[in-house]
Amino acid sequence: MISVPPTNRENLRVARENIGLSTLDASKGISASKKDLVSAWESGDASPSWPQIAKLSKLYNVSELIFFSPKVIRRYKSVPDFRVGKDSANDEKVQKLINLVITRQEWLERKLRSSGSAKNDLQGSGKKIESPKVLANFISAKLNIDLNAIKRIHGREKALDYLLQKAEDKGIFVGKTISYHRLEVADMRGLFVSNDYCPFIVLNRKDTLSAQIFSFIHELTHFFRKTDAISNSLNFRNTEKNLNPEEIFCNKVAANLLLPEQEFTREFYNKHDIEDISNIYKVSKLFIFYRLKDLGKIHKEIQDSLEKEIDAEMQENLLLKQEFEGRKKGGNYINNMKDSNGDLFNRVVYNTYLENKIGYVEASRLLRFAPNQV
């Protein structure tokens, strides 16, 4: 048997803590044994085998070489968790996604710094604006978002692409989850991780397109306020007891940006009107209902029944989308990865490869597909 060189016990510990696992949970993740193997390795009382090192590498989402490097790896920052009704059993999946984002940011920051790129001065530029309406207008102006252009776009997917492009034009990296992340909508709808050079937003591709549009503006608000967050709520009203005030504020900004009050001049609206508005503005009927209700434009006598009816339809649409995704044979891997990485990240890696600043292997590792396929 080939012997394993001494491990860097500090790196074993930091890599585990970065993923948010206890030593016992990490041990369970790589072995059927009930022993706390990882604790013994970190204390130096025992040493892992090569197969165990490989399993740890996969579990912690790091290179095997990190466990033997004399250089201590950096402890990842903690991203505030604003989710409601979360299942703590899935926290490891969310943390793995955060680790992936931070790993990419570390590479991007080094690349951007070396090329003389400036910091992203839009990040945090709206943190002193206390009015959701004013901040919504500020974001639209800074990113040149034209609501009338969104209304003219045919289809929600193209509307979302329009919004993502506006953000990436300003150096905001945007990606999406993919099947191997194994994250359901209840686990996470959106994520924002700040960085002076390469701020990153991630959306859950399992969510409906309407919800992704809302979540994107929500996470964009976190960017302008420079408040890192994991989110899963679309509620912009003060009715969820456990919903953080920052989340409510960001959702209110999204409501004001996507459905400005001045767009709705009639005294009252009904379900048929809501369906028409949903098609025009590309957001969900339930979101429109709540917005109109908040503006006092839904008759009180139909509010409860209409909310239940629209909510049931929304849940059915989400279920149908999940069933459709489940029946798919995985789709085209390259296209899925391109979508997951985001256009801006793909372009930066590809251009760096073309400039011969990184090799084929490193580019493929970063993209998770061959660079010549960008």
Buried (B, 14 or more C-beta within 10 A) or exposed (E): EEEBEEBBBEBBBBBBBBBBBEBBBBBBBBEEEEEBBBBBBBEEEEBBEEEBBEBBBEBBBBBEEBBBEEEEBEEBEEBBBBBBEBEEEBBBBBBBBBBBBBBBBBBBBEBBEEEEBEBBEBBBBBEEBEEBBEBBBBBBEBBEBEBEEBEEBEEBEEBBEBBBEBBBEBBBBBBBBBBEBBBBBBBBBBBBBBBBBBBBBBBBBBBBBBBBBBBBBBBBBBBBBBBBBBBBBBBBBEEEEEBBEBBBBBBBBBBBBBBBEEEBEEEEBEBEBBBEBBEEBBBBBBBBBBBBBBEEBBEEEEEEEBBEBBEEBBEEBBEEBBEEEEEEEEEEEBEBBBBBBBBBBBEBBBBBBEEEEBEEEBBBEBBBBEBEBB
